């Protein structure tokens, strides 16, 4: 990661910036071991991008941007990148991660895992199911991110806006720019419609 940032900074003058899309495309996504080891995400706000090498059932990868065998399938935002990427997505549960909820529904028979609702009304794939999903993500998922206050990145902002507003607009712009079948909000029906219906059906069955 440090090498890439030095490469970028060495080619961008003080008054130039790189677009969000270009930044994501040029970064090499990181595996779980790197993310919890020497290349941990910062405790800062920003945008993150998830890549997967597994052909997830019902997910069309045609048109998705890729690094080698890994395809970009999901974009998200966070007020704290480390907490969101590591604690919620890699290690969390369906109740705190929309990405995990969607993946678990799509991989229900592969893992196997069955979505249910706890007595507190929280989504879960059970302890064993969540563990299998975490293991699957460690094997098949890669992630990269952009810090909100990286000055050489061209953020879609206007003076006086708060971080949440900037991140919201950045996320929506990236969802329109890339083919992201795992992003269900603010996305086109042609891109995410099948995945959305599968998740809705799983959630309906879980509620009984």
Secondary structure, DSSP 8 states (H G I E B T S, - for coil): -HHHHHHHHTTS-TT--EEHHHHHHHS--B-HHHHTTTT---SS-EEEEEEE-S--TT---TT--EETTEEEEEEEEESSHHIIIIIIIIS--TTT-HHHHHHHHHTHHHHT---EE-TTS-EE-HHHHHHHHHHHHHHHEEEEEEETT-TTEE----TT--HHHHHHHHHHHHHHHS--TT--TT--HHHHHHHHHHHHHHHHHHH-
